[in-house]
């Protein structure tokens, strides 16, 4: 019986050793800390909450809780001994954070951040300590803000298209810009520039060159990639805004300035904000910025207008100072000349020519027969002074030869003769080998267009005779200055072919003699080229697309 106790201990020894080797199990002091797996999105100027919890659930009221940024010392909020501590808190969060205690007894704690700022964006760590045991978890805060609606304006022609610029302010993070056409198609090629202000907010400027004249409307959209919110504005581009090789540049610039001013007053499209309070704040800021940009745009438009007016005044002054030396468009020269009422004198006509009943047209009696004589006819009235011009419409077929201009009263016009200034003739015309000015020797003319209507400009006092193509207003030829002591007559010659020369009816002006040169006539306003070239008969025709404001010298026009 005495051996029973020792036997009992020995019998249970293996079991005791086994119990000692077993693990001690879960300690009541250990726990895990978890935070949200997805980033928390906060809106600029609003409030946000960064939650964390312990697992298994237990009270966190007596724990040390800390939320910090990249370093433990960069404290956002510290809770210790059941009180929030401010000594180690970062200055950026002072007065903006508080602990949410509603579920603290169940192990859930959160820090509330008020008036969210751009600097709040980034990673955070929540730290829970109980006794000597602690755990932590990471979470991410994404700050987002929707700025002003985009403003779209046309800045002018560029290369072979129209440059359109879209600007927006006050966005975070960096917004995404997209240009679309009327059908919703995206423009892939455009320039984009971003900038950040002192508060960290982004401004964006995107420039697009529209080269398709059929594009019509283009839309600029600004997207916040975090909130998925978008603001857009459409701009209609009229057809005249696209650049073209035309002398209408001044009209295009003025139209562009006026349309820009009108389009800036148009409203922009907006979407309702997630909060009415945020929308009102941003609307007030947008209106302030719009007023500033409107004033700036008005100043730029005024500056451009002043520069254009200064250039126009400069060219106008140059023309008024030396208009005789400049080979200008015909309409410019008509400002200084009197339209002369030319009628044909049947008594001066060659027998092979027939003058119309109204004495305004001359042609062959039989177009199939060429005369061996030089066949010509003169105008009925002679010119003794002043400046005058008349226009002649030419209808000719294959093999036609003709000439027109002026001649002296005493020239020889019998049988066969040749025309030249030394014999009293100042004429140009079409001959077998091309268009010529009958100088000594003859001058072959290089013309941009075949002249269907020729204007003859005579300044009797200055001894100037010039010819212009009245179809496009371009200069044909000017004879060297001569001294006219007697009377000059309009001169018309037909040599061969099916051709007729018709004097166009006079356009405007007063009846009587040519207007003499006076100082007051030089001060009259000058019409710009490109407003259409009018004449006495036929349809109006615009100048050539390549015509500059001041054409080249006579040497460049005539060979």
Secondary structure as UniProt FT lines:
FT   TURN            2..3
FT   HELIX           4..21
FT   TURN            28..29
FT   STRAND          32..35
FT   STRAND          40..43
FT   TURN            44..45
FT   STRAND          48..55
FT   TURN            61..62
FT   STRAND          64..68
FT   TURN            72..73
FT   STRAND          75..80
FT   TURN            81..82
FT   STRAND          83..85
FT   TURN            87..88
FT   HELIX           91..93
FT   TURN            94..96
FT   STRAND          97..100
FT   TURN            102..103
FT   HELIX           104..106
FT   STRAND          108..113
FT   HELIX           118..120
FT   STRAND          122..130
FT   TURN            131..132
FT   STRAND          133..145
FT   STRAND          151..158
FT   TURN            159..160
FT   STRAND          161..172
FT   STRAND          176..181
FT   TURN            182..183
FT   STRAND          186..187
FT   STRAND          191..196
FT   TURN            198..199
FT   STRAND          202..210
FT   TURN            213..214
FT   STRAND          217..223
FT   TURN            225..227
FT   STRAND          230..236
FT   HELIX           239..241
FT   HELIX           249..264
FT   HELIX           276..321
FT   TURN            323..325
FT   HELIX           330..334
FT   TURN            335..336
FT   STRAND          338..339
FT   HELIX           346..348
FT   TURN            351..352
FT   STRAND          353..355
FT   TURN            357..358
FT   STRAND          361..364
FT   TURN            367..368
FT   STRAND          375..379
FT   STRAND          387..396
FT   TURN            398..399
FT   STRAND          401..408
FT   TURN            409..410
FT   HELIX           421..423
FT   STRAND          425..431
FT   TURN            432..433
FT   STRAND          434..437
FT   STRAND          443..444
FT   STRAND          453..459
FT   TURN            460..463
FT   STRAND          464..469
FT   TURN            470..473
FT   STRAND          474..478
FT   STRAND          488..496
FT   STRAND          499..503
FT   TURN            519..520
FT   HELIX           521..523
FT   TURN            529..530
FT   TURN            545..546
FT   HELIX           554..557
//
